[in-house]
Amino acid sequence: MCKAIIADGEHRAAKLLTELIQLIQLIQLIQLIQLKTTQPSDYPEELGETSEDNYEAAIEGLEFHVSVARKKGFLRD
């Protein structure tokens, strides 16, 4: 009986983890869409980098994460 309860809990935890990963990846897609609607000059500067450089780095990072999510089937085009 205990093994069944533990197995059920592990199954639920795995399912919730998958849903959480999907949610995070959806949030990254939304952030990418929002970022692309802003001007690079409006993006904040950090530690000697221009706002344009930080903007491009943020776009590249989000595009990478979104592409990984698409490859894994969590997001569709």
All heavy atoms as a GROMACS GRO file, in nm:
protein
  610
    1MET      N    1   0.082  -0.119   0.000
    1MET     CA    2   0.000   0.000   0.000
    1MET      C    3   0.087   0.127   0.000
    1MET      O    4   0.060   0.219  -0.074
    1MET     CB    5  -0.093  -0.004   0.122
    1MET     CG    6  -0.184   0.113   0.133
    1MET     SD    7  -0.309   0.101   0.005
    1MET     CE    8  -0.415   0.229   0.050
    2CYS      N    9   0.190   0.126   0.084
    2CYS     CA   10   0.279   0.243   0.091
    2CYS      C   11   0.350   0.265  -0.042
    2CYS      O   12   0.366   0.379  -0.085
    2CYS     CB   13   0.381   0.225   0.202
    2CYS     SG   14   0.310   0.236   0.367
    3LYS      N   15   0.392   0.158  -0.107
    3LYS     CA   16   0.460   0.171  -0.236
    3LYS      C   17   0.368   0.234  -0.339
    3LYS      O   18   0.412   0.315  -0.421
    3LYS     CB   19   0.510   0.035  -0.284
    3LYS     CG   20   0.629  -0.016  -0.207
    3LYS     CD   21   0.679  -0.147  -0.264
    3LYS     CE   22   0.797  -0.197  -0.184
    3LYS     NZ   23   0.853  -0.321  -0.237
    4ALA      N   24   0.241   0.199  -0.337
    4ALA     CA   25   0.144   0.255  -0.432
    4ALA      C   26   0.126   0.404  -0.406
    4ALA      O   27   0.118   0.484  -0.500
    4ALA     CB   28   0.010   0.182  -0.421
    5ILE      N   29   0.120   0.442  -0.279
    5ILE     CA   30   0.104   0.584  -0.244
    5ILE      C   31   0.227   0.662  -0.288
    5ILE      O   32   0.217   0.771  -0.346
    5ILE     CB   33   0.078   0.600  -0.093
    5ILE    CG1   34  -0.058   0.540  -0.057
    5ILE    CG2   35   0.087   0.747  -0.052
    5ILE    CD1   36  -0.084   0.529   0.092
    6ILE      N   37   0.345   0.608  -0.262
    6ILE     CA   38   0.470   0.674  -0.302
    6ILE      C   39   0.479   0.685  -0.454
    6ILE      O   40   0.514   0.790  -0.508
    6ILE     CB   41   0.591   0.600  -0.243
    6ILE    CG1   42   0.594   0.616  -0.091
    6ILE    CG2   43   0.722   0.649  -0.305
    6ILE    CD1   44   0.694   0.528  -0.020
    7ALA      N   45   0.445   0.578  -0.523
    7ALA     CA   46   0.450   0.579  -0.669
    7ALA      C   47   0.353   0.683  -0.726
    7ALA      O   48   0.386   0.754  -0.821
    7ALA     CB   49   0.418   0.441  -0.724
    8ASP      N   50   0.234   0.692  -0.667
    8ASP     CA   51   0.137   0.792  -0.712
    8ASP      C   52   0.190   0.933  -0.688
    8ASP      O   53   0.178   1.020  -0.775
    8ASP     CB   54   0.003   0.771  -0.639
    8ASP     CG   55  -0.103   0.867  -0.687
    8ASP    OD1   56  -0.130   0.869  -0.809
    8ASP    OD2   57  -0.158   0.943  -0.603
    9GLY      N   58   0.251   0.954  -0.571
    9GLY     CA   59   0.308   1.085  -0.542
    9GLY      C   60   0.421   1.122  -0.638
    9GLY      O   61   0.431   1.235  -0.683
   10GLU      N   62   0.504   1.025  -0.670
   10GLU     CA   63   0.612   1.050  -0.765
   10GLU      C   64   0.558   1.081  -0.903
   10GLU      O   65   0.610   1.168  -0.974
   10GLU     CB   66   0.706   0.930  -0.769
   10GLU     CG   67   0.789   0.914  -0.644
   10GLU     CD   68   0.870   0.786  -0.640
   10GLU    OE1   69   0.844   0.694  -0.721
   10GLU    OE2   70   0.961   0.777  -0.555
   11HIS      N   71   0.452   1.011  -0.943
   11HIS     CA   72   0.390   1.036  -1.073
   11HIS      C   73   0.333   1.177  -1.078
   11HIS      O   74   0.350   1.249  -1.177
   11HIS     CB   75   0.281   0.932  -1.100
   11HIS     CG   76   0.205   0.957  -1.225
   11HIS    ND1   77   0.259   0.935  -1.350
   11HIS    CD2   78   0.079   1.003  -1.245
   11HIS    CE1   79   0.170   0.968  -1.442
   11HIS    NE2   80   0.060   1.009  -1.381
   12ARG      N   81   0.263   1.216  -0.972
   12ARG     CA   82   0.207   1.352  -0.967
   12ARG      C   83   0.317   1.458  -0.969
   12ARG      O   84   0.304   1.559  -1.036
   12ARG     CB   85   0.124   1.369  -0.840
   12ARG     CG   86  -0.007   1.299  -0.843
   12ARG     CD   87  -0.086   1.337  -0.722
   12ARG     NE   88  -0.189   1.239  -0.693
   12ARG     CZ   89  -0.271   1.248  -0.591
   12ARG    NH1   90  -0.261   1.348  -0.507
   12ARG    NH2   91  -0.362   1.156  -0.572
   13ALA      N   92   0.425   1.433  -0.895
   13ALA     CA   93   0.536   1.528  -0.892
   13ALA      C   94   0.599   1.542  -1.030
   13ALA      O   95   0.631   1.654  -1.073
   13ALA     CB   96   0.640   1.484  -0.790
   14ALA      N   97   0.616   1.432  -1.101
   14ALA     CA   98   0.673   1.437  -1.236
   14ALA      C   99   0.583   1.514  -1.330
   14ALA      O  100   0.630   1.593  -1.412
   14ALA     CB  101   0.698   1.295  -1.287
   15LYS      N  102   0.453   1.491  -1.317
   15LYS     CA  103   0.356   1.562  -1.403
   15LYS      C  104   0.359   1.712  -1.373
   15LYS      O  105   0.359   1.794  -1.465
   15LYS     CB  106   0.216   1.506  -1.381
   15LYS     CG  107   0.113   1.566  -1.470
   15LYS     CD  108  -0.023   1.503  -1.450
   15LYS     CE  109  -0.125   1.571  -1.539
   15LYS     NZ  110  -0.260   1.524  -1.516
   16LEU      N  111   0.363   1.747  -1.245
   16LEU     CA  112   0.368   1.889  -1.209
   16LEU      C  113   0.498   1.954  -1.256
   16LEU      O  114   0.497   2.069  -1.300
   16LEU     CB  115   0.353   1.905  -1.058
   16LEU     CG  116   0.213   1.880  -1.003
   16LEU    CD1  117   0.215   1.882  -0.850
   16LEU    CD2  118   0.114   1.981  -1.056
   17LEU      N  119   0.608   1.882  -1.248
   17LEU     CA  120   0.735   1.935  -1.296
   17LEU      C  121   0.729   1.962  -1.446
   17LEU      O  122   0.774   2.067  -1.493
   17LEU     CB  123   0.849   1.839  -1.264
   17LEU     CG  124   0.988   1.884  -1.309
   17LEU    CD1  125   1.026   2.017  -1.246
   17LEU    CD2  126   1.091   1.777  -1.275
   18THR      N  127   0.672   1.871  -1.521
   18THR     CA  128   0.657   1.890  -1.666
   18THR      C  129   0.571   2.013  -1.694
   18THR      O  130   0.604   2.095  -1.780
   18THR     CB  131   0.595   1.765  -1.730
   18THR    OG1  132   0.683   1.655  -1.707
   18THR    CG2  133   0.574   1.784  -1.879
   19GLU      N  134   0.461   2.027  -1.621
   19GLU     CA  135   0.373   2.143  -1.640
   19GLU      C  136   0.445   2.273  -1.603
   19GLU      O  137   0.429   2.375  -1.670
   19GLU     CB  138   0.246   2.127  -1.558
   19GLU     CG  139   0.155   2.018  -1.611
   19GLU     CD  140   0.037   1.990  -1.521
   19GLU    OE1  141   0.022   2.055  -1.415
   19GLU    OE2  142  -0.044   1.902  -1.556
   20LEU      N  143   0.526   2.270  -1.498
   20LEU     CA  144   0.602   2.388  -1.459
   20LEU      C  145   0.703   2.426  -1.566
   20LEU      O  146   0.717   2.544  -1.600
   20LEU     CB  147   0.673   2.363  -1.325
   20LEU     CG  148   0.758   2.476  -1.272
   20LEU    CD1  149   0.675   2.602  -1.248
   20LEU    CD2  150   0.827   2.434  -1.143
   21ILE      N  151   0.771   2.329  -1.622
   21ILE     CA  152   0.868   2.355  -1.729
   21ILE      C  153   0.796   2.417  -1.849
   21ILE      O  154   0.844   2.514  -1.908
   21ILE     CB  155   0.942   2.227  -1.768
   21ILE    CG1  156   1.036   2.185  -1.655
   21ILE    CG2  157   1.019   2.244  -1.899
   21ILE    CD1  158   1.095   2.046  -1.670
   22GLN      N  159   0.680   2.364  -1.884
   22GLN     CA  160   0.603   2.419  -1.996
   22GLN      C  161   0.561   2.562  -1.968
   22GLN      O  162   0.567   2.648  -2.056
   22GLN     CB  163   0.482   2.332  -2.024
   22GLN     CG  164   0.516   2.197  -2.083
   22GLN     CD  165   0.396   2.105  -2.094
   22GLN    OE1  166   0.300   2.117  -2.019
   22GLN    NE2  167   0.403   2.013  -2.187
   23LEU      N  168   0.521   2.590  -1.845
   23LEU     CA  169   0.480   2.725  -1.808
   23LEU      C  170   0.597   2.821  -1.818
   23LEU      O  171   0.585   2.931  -1.871
   23LEU     CB  172   0.421   2.725  -1.667
   23LEU     CG  173   0.374   2.860  -1.613
   23LEU    CD1  174   0.266   2.919  -1.703
   23LEU    CD2  175   0.321   2.843  -1.472
   24ILE      N  176   0.712   2.781  -1.767
   24ILE     CA  177   0.832   2.866  -1.775
   24ILE      C  178   0.867   2.895  -1.920
   24ILE      O  179   0.901   3.008  -1.957
   24ILE     CB  180   0.950   2.800  -1.700
   24ILE    CG1  181   0.924   2.802  -1.549
   24ILE    CG2  182   1.082   2.869  -1.734
   24ILE    CD1  183   1.019   2.718  -1.469
   25GLN      N  184   0.858   2.794  -2.005
   25GLN     CA  185   0.892   2.814  -2.145
   25GLN      C  186   0.790   2.902  -2.215
   25GLN      O  187   0.825   2.982  -2.303
   25GLN     CB  188   0.908   2.679  -2.213
   25GLN     CG  189   1.033   2.609  -2.161
   25GLN     CD  190   1.045   2.465  -2.203
   25GLN    OE1  191   0.948   2.397  -2.228
   25GLN    NE2  192   1.168   2.416  -2.208
   26LEU      N  193   0.664   2.894  -2.176
   26LEU     CA  194   0.564   2.983  -2.231
   26LEU      C  195   0.591   3.127  -2.187
   26LEU      O  196   0.580   3.221  -2.266
   26LEU     CB  197   0.424   2.939  -2.187
   26LEU     CG  198   0.308   3.020  -2.240
   26LEU    CD1  199   0.306   3.021  -2.394
   26LEU    CD2  200   0.177   2.966  -2.186
   27ILE      N  201   0.631   3.144  -2.063
   27ILE     CA  202   0.666   3.278  -2.013
   27ILE      C  203   0.785   3.334  -2.092
   27ILE      O  204   0.786   3.452  -2.128
   27ILE     CB  205   0.697   3.273  -1.862
   27ILE    CG1  206   0.568   3.249  -1.784
   27ILE    CG2  207   0.766   3.401  -1.816
   27ILE    CD1  208   0.588   3.214  -1.638
   28GLN      N  209   0.883   3.249  -2.122
   28GLN     CA  210   0.998   3.295  -2.201
   28GLN      C  211   0.954   3.338  -2.340
   28GLN      O  212   1.005   3.437  -2.394
   28GLN     CB  213   1.103   3.185  -2.210
   28GLN     CG  214   1.174   3.161  -2.078
   28GLN     CD  215   1.263   3.039  -2.078
   28GLN    OE1  216   1.240   2.944  -2.152
   28GLN    NE2  217   1.365   3.042  -1.995
   29LEU      N  218   0.860   3.267  -2.400
   29LEU     CA  219   0.808   3.306  -2.531
   29LEU      C  220   0.738   3.442  -2.522
   29LEU      O  221   0.758   3.529  -2.607
   29LEU     CB  222   0.712   3.200  -2.586
   29LEU     CG  223   0.645   3.232  -2.719
   29LEU    CD1  224   0.749   3.249  -2.829
   29LEU    CD2  225   0.545   3.123  -2.755
   30ILE      N  226   0.659   3.461  -2.419
   30ILE     CA  227   0.590   3.589  -2.400
   30ILE      C  228   0.692   3.701  -2.379
   30ILE      O  229   0.678   3.810  -2.437
   30ILE     CB  230   0.491   3.580  -2.281
   30ILE    CG1  231   0.376   3.487  -2.318
   30ILE    CG2  232   0.440   3.718  -2.242
   30ILE    CD1  233   0.290   3.446  -2.200
   31GLN      N  234   0.796   3.675  -2.300
   31GLN     CA  235   0.900   3.776  -2.279
   31GLN      C  236   0.969   3.811  -2.410
   31GLN      O  237   1.000   3.928  -2.435
   31GLN     CB  238   1.003   3.726  -2.178
   31GLN     CG  239   0.952   3.718  -2.036
   31GLN     CD  240   1.053   3.654  -1.943
   31GLN    OE1  241   1.132   3.569  -1.982
   31GLN    NE2  242   1.050   3.695  -1.816
   32LEU      N  243   0.994   3.710  -2.493
   32LEU     CA  244   1.058   3.735  -2.622
   32LEU      C  245   0.969   3.822  -2.710
   32LEU      O  246   1.017   3.919  -2.771
   32LEU     CB  247   1.089   3.602  -2.692
   32LEU     CG  248   1.152   3.611  -2.830
   32LEU    CD1  249   1.287   3.683  -2.824
   32LEU    CD2  250   1.169   3.471  -2.889
   33ILE      N  251   0.842   3.792  -2.714
   33ILE     CA  252   0.748   3.872  -2.794
   33ILE      C  253   0.744   4.015  -2.743
   33ILE      O  254   0.750   4.111  -2.821
   33ILE     CB  255   0.608   3.807  -2.794
   33ILE    CG1  256   0.612   3.675  -2.872
   33ILE    CG2  257   0.504   3.902  -2.852
   33ILE    CD1  258   0.489   3.588  -2.853
   34GLN      N  259   0.735   4.031  -2.611
   34GLN     CA  260   0.733   4.166  -2.552
   34GLN      C  261   0.862   4.241  -2.581
   34GLN      O  262   0.860   4.359  -2.614
   34GLN     CB  263   0.709   4.158  -2.402
   34GLN     CG  264   0.570   4.115  -2.364
   34GLN     CD  265   0.553   4.096  -2.215
   34GLN    OE1  266   0.648   4.063  -2.144
   34GLN    NE2  267   0.431   4.115  -2.166
   35LEU      N  268   0.974   4.173  -2.569
   35LEU     CA  269   1.104   4.238  -2.591
   35LEU      C  270   1.117   4.284  -2.736
   35LEU      O  271   1.169   4.392  -2.762
   35LEU     CB  272   1.216   4.141  -2.555
   35LEU     CG  273   1.358   4.196  -2.559
   35LEU    CD1  274   1.371   4.318  -2.468
   35LEU    CD2  275   1.457   4.090  -2.516
   36LYS      N  276   1.068   4.204  -2.828
   36LYS     CA  277   1.079   4.241  -2.970
   36LYS      C  278   0.992   4.361  -3.005
   36LYS      O  279   1.012   4.421  -3.110
   36LYS     CB  280   1.043   4.122  -3.058
   36LYS     CG  281   1.154   4.018  -3.061
   36LYS     CD  282   1.124   3.908  -3.161
   36LYS     CE  283   1.244   3.816  -3.175
   36LYS     NZ  284   1.222   3.716  -3.281
   37THR      N  285   0.898   4.397  -2.919
   37THR     CA  286   0.814   4.514  -2.946
   37THR      C  287   0.876   4.642  -2.890
   37THR      O  288   0.822   4.750  -2.912
   37THR     CB  289   0.673   4.497  -2.887
   37THR    OG1  290   0.682   4.488  -2.745
   37THR    CG2  291   0.603   4.376  -2.944
   38THR      N  292   0.987   4.630  -2.819
   38THR     CA  293   1.054   4.748  -2.764
   38THR      C  294   1.170   4.789  -2.853
   38THR      O  295   1.216   4.712  -2.937
   38THR     CB  296   1.108   4.721  -2.621
   38THR    OG1  297   1.209   4.621  -2.630
   38THR    CG2  298   1.000   4.678  -2.527
   39GLN      N  299   1.216   4.909  -2.832
   39GLN     CA  300   1.332   4.960  -2.905
   39GLN      C  301   1.459   4.922  -2.828
   39GLN      O  302   1.461   4.930  -2.705
   39GLN     CB  303   1.324   5.112  -2.919
   39GLN     CG  304   1.208   5.160  -3.003
   39GLN     CD  305   1.223   5.113  -3.147
   39GLN    OE1  306   1.331   5.117  -3.204
   39GLN    NE2  307   1.113   5.069  -3.205
   40PRO      N  308   1.564   4.882  -2.899
   40PRO     CA  309   1.689   4.849  -2.830
   40PRO      C  310   1.739   4.962  -2.740
   40PRO      O  311   1.793   4.938  -2.632
   40PRO     CB  312   1.787   4.822  -2.944
   40PRO     CG  313   1.702   4.780  -3.057
   40PRO     CD  314   1.574   4.858  -3.043
   41SER      N  315   1.717   5.084  -2.781
   41SER     CA  316   1.765   5.199  -2.702
   41SER      C  317   1.687   5.215  -2.571
   41SER      O  318   1.733   5.280  -2.478
   41SER     CB  319   1.756   5.327  -2.784
   41SER     OG  320   1.622   5.348  -2.825
   42ASP      N  321   1.569   5.154  -2.562
   42ASP     CA  322   1.488   5.160  -2.440
   42ASP      C  323   1.527   5.053  -2.339
   42ASP      O  324   1.481   5.056  -2.226
   42ASP     CB  325   1.339   5.145  -2.473
   42ASP     CG  326   1.286   5.261  -2.553
   42ASP    OD1  327   1.344   5.371  -2.546
   42ASP    OD2  328   1.185   5.242  -2.624
   43TYR      N  329   1.611   4.960  -2.380
   43TYR     CA  330   1.651   4.851  -2.292
   43TYR      C  331   1.758   4.903  -2.196
   43TYR      O  332   1.842   4.985  -2.234
   43TYR     CB  333   1.705   4.734  -2.374
   43TYR     CG  334   1.700   4.601  -2.302
   43TYR    CD1  335   1.580   4.536  -2.281
   43TYR    CD2  336   1.815   4.544  -2.252
   43TYR    CE1  337   1.575   4.416  -2.214
   43TYR    CE2  338   1.812   4.422  -2.184
   43TYR     CZ  339   1.690   4.360  -2.166
   43TYR     OH  340   1.686   4.241  -2.098
   44PRO      N  341   1.758   4.859  -2.070
   44PRO     CA  342   1.854   4.915  -1.973
   44PRO      C  343   2.000   4.880  -2.003
   44PRO      O  344   2.030   4.775  -2.058
   44PRO     CB  345   1.811   4.852  -1.839
   44PRO     CG  346   1.727   4.735  -1.874
   44PRO     CD  347   1.671   4.759  -2.010
   45GLU      N  348   2.088   4.973  -1.967
   45GLU     CA  349   2.232   4.950  -1.977
   45GLU      C  350   2.279   4.881  -1.850
   45GLU      O  351   2.222   4.901  -1.744
   45GLU     CB  352   2.306   5.082  -1.993
   45GLU     CG  353   2.274   5.154  -2.122
   45GLU     CD  354   2.349   5.284  -2.135
   45GLU    OE1  355   2.442   5.310  -2.055
   45GLU    OE2  356   2.315   5.362  -2.224
   46GLU      N  357   2.384   4.800  -1.863
   46GLU     CA  358   2.440   4.732  -1.746
   46GLU      C  359   2.592   4.724  -1.757
   46GLU      O  360   2.646   4.689  -1.861
   46GLU     CB  361   2.386   4.590  -1.734
   46GLU     CG  362   2.239   4.582  -1.698
   46GLU     CD  363   2.193   4.439  -1.683
   46GLU    OE1  364   2.276   4.348  -1.669
   46GLU    OE2  365   2.071   4.418  -1.688
   47LEU      N  366   2.659   4.759  -1.651
   47LEU     CA  367   2.804   4.739  -1.635
   47LEU      C  368   2.886   4.764  -1.761
   47LEU      O  369   2.955   4.676  -1.811
   47LEU     CB  370   2.832   4.598  -1.583
   47LEU     CG  371   2.768   4.562  -1.449
   47LEU    CD1  372   2.790   4.415  -1.418
   47LEU    CD2  373   2.823   4.649  -1.337
   48GLY      N  374   2.874   4.883  -1.815
   48GLY     CA  375   2.957   4.920  -1.928
   48GLY      C  376   2.907   4.872  -2.063
   48GLY      O  377   2.968   4.900  -2.164
   49GLU      N  378   2.799   4.798  -2.066
   49GLU     CA  379   2.741   4.752  -2.193
   49GLU      C  380   2.635   4.853  -2.237
   49GLU      O  381   2.565   4.912  -2.155
   49GLU     CB  382   2.676   4.614  -2.177
   49GLU     CG  383   2.772   4.503  -2.142
   49GLU     CD  384   2.864   4.466  -2.256
   49GLU    OE1  385   2.824   4.476  -2.373
   49GLU    OE2  386   2.979   4.428  -2.228
   50THR      N  387   2.623   4.871  -2.366
   50THR     CA  388   2.519   4.961  -2.416
   50THR      C  389   2.384   4.893  -2.407
   50THR      O  390   2.374   4.770  -2.396
   50THR     CB  391   2.545   4.999  -2.563
   50THR    OG1  392   2.532   4.882  -2.644
   50THR    CG2  393   2.682   5.060  -2.581
   51SER      N  394   2.280   4.973  -2.410
   51SER     CA  395   2.145   4.917  -2.405
   51SER      C  396   2.120   4.827  -2.526
   51SER      O  397   2.054   4.724  -2.516
   51SER     CB  398   2.040   5.027  -2.395
   51SER     OG  399   2.050   5.116  -2.504
   52GLU      N  400   2.178   4.865  -2.642
   52GLU     CA  401   2.161   4.785  -2.763
   52GLU      C  402   2.228   4.648  -2.748
   52GLU      O  403   2.172   4.546  -2.790
   52GLU     CB  404   2.216   4.859  -2.885
   52GLU     CG  405   2.132   4.979  -2.929
   52GLU     CD  406   2.161   5.105  -2.847
   52GLU    OE1  407   2.251   5.106  -2.760
   52GLU    OE2  408   2.088   5.205  -2.870
   53ASP      N  409   2.348   4.646  -2.688
   53ASP     CA  410   2.417   4.518  -2.666
   53ASP      C  411   2.338   4.429  -2.570
   53ASP      O  412   2.324   4.309  -2.591
   53ASP     CB  413   2.558   4.540  -2.611
   53ASP     CG  414   2.653   4.599  -2.714
   53ASP    OD1  415   2.625   4.586  -2.835
   53ASP    OD2  416   2.755   4.657  -2.673
   54ASN      N  417   2.287   4.488  -2.463
   54ASN     CA  418   2.208   4.411  -2.367
   54ASN      C  419   2.078   4.361  -2.430
   54ASN      O  420   2.033   4.249  -2.402
   54ASN     CB  421   2.177   4.494  -2.243
   54ASN     CG  422   2.297   4.506  -2.152
   54ASN    OD1  423   2.380   4.416  -2.148
   54ASN    ND2  424   2.307   4.616  -2.081
   55TYR      N  425   2.018   4.444  -2.513
   55TYR     CA  426   1.895   4.405  -2.584
   55TYR      C  427   1.922   4.284  -2.673
   55TYR      O  428   1.848   4.185  -2.668
   55TYR     CB  429   1.846   4.525  -2.667
   55TYR     CG  430   1.727   4.496  -2.754
   55TYR    CD1  431   1.598   4.508  -2.702
   55TYR    CD2  432   1.741   4.463  -2.887
   55TYR    CE1  433   1.487   4.484  -2.781
   55TYR    CE2  434   1.630   4.438  -2.968
   55TYR     CZ  435   1.503   4.450  -2.914
   55TYR     OH  436   1.394   4.426  -2.993
   56GLU      N  437   2.029   4.290  -2.751
   56GLU     CA  438   2.063   4.179  -2.841
   56GLU      C  439   2.093   4.052  -2.762
   56GLU      O  440   2.052   3.942  -2.801
   56GLU     CB  441   2.181   4.216  -2.931
   56GLU     CG  442   2.146   4.317  -3.038
   56GLU     CD  443   2.037   4.271  -3.132
   56GLU    OE1  444   2.035   4.152  -3.170
   56GLU    OE2  445   1.953   4.354  -3.169
   57ALA      N  446   2.164   4.066  -2.650
   57ALA     CA  447   2.195   3.949  -2.567
   57ALA      C  448   2.068   3.888  -2.509
   57ALA      O  449   2.053   3.765  -2.504
   57ALA     CB  450   2.292   3.988  -2.455
   58ALA      N  451   1.975   3.972  -2.466
   58ALA     CA  452   1.849   3.923  -2.412
   58ALA      C  453   1.768   3.851  -2.519
   58ALA      O  454   1.712   3.743  -2.495
   58ALA     CB  455   1.768   4.038  -2.352
   59ILE      N  456   1.764   3.909  -2.640
   59ILE     CA  457   1.692   3.845  -2.752
   59ILE      C  458   1.755   3.709  -2.782
   59ILE      O  459   1.683   3.608  -2.794
   59ILE     CB  460   1.698   3.934  -2.878
   59ILE    CG1  461   1.615   4.060  -2.859
   59ILE    CG2  462   1.655   3.857  -3.003
   59ILE    CD1  463   1.469   4.048  -2.885
   60GLU      N  464   1.886   3.704  -2.792
   60GLU     CA  465   1.955   3.578  -2.823
   60GLU      C  466   1.928   3.472  -2.717
   60GLU      O  467   1.902   3.356  -2.749
   60GLU     CB  468   2.106   3.601  -2.837
   60GLU     CG  469   2.145   3.675  -2.962
   60GLU     CD  470   2.293   3.708  -2.967
   60GLU    OE1  471   2.370   3.653  -2.885
   60GLU    OE2  472   2.332   3.789  -3.053
   61GLY      N  473   1.934   3.512  -2.591
   61GLY     CA  474   1.909   3.417  -2.483
   61GLY      C  475   1.767   3.361  -2.486
   61GLY      O  476   1.746   3.239  -2.475
   62LEU      N  477   1.670   3.449  -2.503
   62LEU     CA  478   1.531   3.404  -2.507
   62LEU      C  479   1.504   3.321  -2.632
   62LEU      O  480   1.432   3.221  -2.625
   62LEU     CB  481   1.436   3.524  -2.499
   62LEU     CG  482   1.427   3.590  -2.362
   62LEU    CD1  483   1.354   3.723  -2.371
   62LEU    CD2  484   1.359   3.498  -2.262
   63GLU      N  485   1.560   3.360  -2.746
   63GLU     CA  486   1.542   3.281  -2.868
   63GLU      C  487   1.599   3.141  -2.851
   63GLU      O  488   1.541   3.044  -2.898
   63GLU     CB  489   1.605   3.351  -2.988
   63GLU     CG  490   1.523   3.468  -3.038
   63GLU     CD  491   1.587   3.542  -3.153
   63GLU    OE1  492   1.711   3.532  -3.173
   63GLU    OE2  493   1.513   3.615  -3.223
   64PHE      N  494   1.713   3.131  -2.783
   64PHE     CA  495   1.772   2.999  -2.757
   64PHE      C  496   1.678   2.913  -2.674
   64PHE      O  497   1.650   2.798  -2.709
   64PHE     CB  498   1.907   3.015  -2.686
   64PHE     CG  499   1.961   2.884  -2.637
   64PHE    CD1  500   2.020   2.795  -2.724
   64PHE    CD2  501   1.950   2.849  -2.504
   64PHE    CE1  502   2.068   2.672  -2.680
   64PHE    CE2  503   1.998   2.727  -2.457
   64PHE     CZ  504   2.058   2.638  -2.546
   65HIS      N  505   1.629   2.968  -2.564
   65HIS     CA  506   1.541   2.890  -2.476
   65HIS      C  507   1.410   2.852  -2.545
   65HIS      O  508   1.360   2.740  -2.528
   65HIS     CB  509   1.514   2.966  -2.347
   65HIS     CG  510   1.634   2.975  -2.258
   65HIS    ND1  511   1.689   2.865  -2.197
   65HIS    CD2  512   1.710   3.080  -2.221
   65HIS    CE1  513   1.794   2.901  -2.125
   65HIS    NE2  514   1.810   3.031  -2.140
   66VAL      N  515   1.356   2.942  -2.624
   66VAL     CA  516   1.233   2.912  -2.698
   66VAL      C  517   1.258   2.804  -2.802
   66VAL      O  518   1.177   2.712  -2.820
   66VAL     CB  519   1.174   3.041  -2.761
   66VAL    CG1  520   1.065   3.009  -2.861
   66VAL    CG2  521   1.122   3.133  -2.650
   67SER      N  522   1.374   2.809  -2.869
   67SER     CA  523   1.404   2.706  -2.970
   67SER      C  524   1.422   2.569  -2.905
   67SER      O  525   1.377   2.468  -2.960
   67SER     CB  526   1.528   2.743  -3.052
   67SER     OG  527   1.645   2.731  -2.975
   68VAL      N  528   1.482   2.565  -2.788
   68VAL     CA  529   1.496   2.438  -2.715
   68VAL      C  530   1.358   2.384  -2.678
   68VAL      O  531   1.330   2.264  -2.694
   68VAL     CB  532   1.585   2.455  -2.589
   68VAL    CG1  533   1.577   2.334  -2.498
   68VAL    CG2  534   1.728   2.483  -2.629
   69ALA      N  535   1.270   2.472  -2.632
   69ALA     CA  536   1.135   2.430  -2.595
   69ALA      C  537   1.060   2.375  -2.716
   69ALA      O  538   0.988   2.276  -2.706
   69ALA     CB  539   1.058   2.547  -2.534
   70ARG      N  540   1.080   2.439  -2.832
   70ARG     CA  541   1.014   2.390  -2.954
   70ARG      C  542   1.068   2.254  -2.995
   70ARG      O  543   0.993   2.164  -3.033
   70ARG     CB  544   1.030   2.491  -3.065
   70ARG     CG  545   0.941   2.610  -3.048
   70ARG     CD  546   0.941   2.701  -3.170
   70ARG     NE  547   0.841   2.804  -3.154
   70ARG     CZ  548   0.865   2.932  -3.166
   70ARG    NH1  549   0.987   2.975  -3.197
   70ARG    NH2  550   0.770   3.021  -3.149
   71LYS      N  551   1.200   2.238  -2.987
   71LYS     CA  552   1.261   2.109  -3.023
   71LYS      C  553   1.213   1.996  -2.933
   71LYS      O  554   1.199   1.882  -2.978
   71LYS     CB  555   1.414   2.119  -3.018
   71LYS     CG  556   1.473   2.201  -3.130
   71LYS     CD  557   1.623   2.215  -3.115
   71LYS     CE  558   1.679   2.311  -3.220
   71LYS     NZ  559   1.821   2.339  -3.197
   72LYS      N  560   1.189   2.028  -2.808
   72LYS     CA  561   1.142   1.926  -2.713
   72LYS      C  562   0.991   1.906  -2.721
   72LYS      O  563   0.937   1.819  -2.654
   72LYS     CB  564   1.182   1.963  -2.571
   72LYS     CG  565   1.331   1.954  -2.548
   72LYS     CD  566   1.366   1.982  -2.403
   72LYS     CE  567   1.515   1.964  -2.382
   72LYS     NZ  568   1.551   1.980  -2.240
   73GLY      N  569   0.924   1.986  -2.801
   73GLY     CA  570   0.780   1.970  -2.820
   73GLY      C  571   0.693   2.041  -2.719
   73GLY      O  572   0.572   2.023  -2.716
   74PHE      N  573   0.754   2.126  -2.634
   74PHE     CA  574   0.676   2.199  -2.536
   74PHE      C  575   0.603   2.319  -2.597
   74PHE      O  576   0.499   2.359  -2.548
   74PHE     CB  577   0.763   2.247  -2.420
   74PHE     CG  578   0.815   2.137  -2.335
   74PHE    CD1  579   0.951   2.115  -2.319
   74PHE    CD2  580   0.728   2.050  -2.268
   74PHE    CE1  581   0.999   2.014  -2.238
   74PHE    CE2  582   0.776   1.949  -2.187
   74PHE     CZ  583   0.911   1.930  -2.173
   75LEU      N  584   0.661   2.375  -2.701
   75LEU     CA  585   0.600   2.489  -2.771
   75LEU      C  586   0.589   2.455  -2.919
   75LEU      O  587   0.673   2.386  -2.974
   75LEU     CB  588   0.685   2.616  -2.755
   75LEU     CG  589   0.701   2.673  -2.615
   75LEU    CD1  590   0.800   2.788  -2.618
   75LEU    CD2  591   0.568   2.720  -2.560
   76ARG      N  592   0.484   2.508  -2.980
   76ARG     CA  593   0.467   2.488  -3.125
   76ARG      C  594   0.476   2.621  -3.195
   76ARG      O  595   0.451   2.726  -3.136
   76ARG     CB  596   0.329   2.425  -3.153
   76ARG     CG  597   0.321   2.282  -3.108
   76ARG     CD  598   0.186   2.224  -3.135
   76ARG     NE  599   0.112   2.239  -3.009
   76ARG     CZ  600  -0.018   2.251  -3.000
   76ARG    NH1  601  -0.092   2.251  -3.107
   76ARG    NH2  602  -0.077   2.264  -2.884
   77ASP      N  603   0.511   2.619  -3.322
   77ASP     CA  604   0.519   2.742  -3.401
   77ASP      C  605   0.381   2.801  -3.423
   77ASP      O  606   0.282   2.739  -3.423
   77ASP     CB  607   0.584   2.715  -3.536
   77ASP     CG  608   0.732   2.682  -3.521
   77ASP    OD1  609   0.794   2.733  -3.428
   77ASP    OD2  610   0.782   2.605  -3.603
   0.00000   0.00000   0.00000
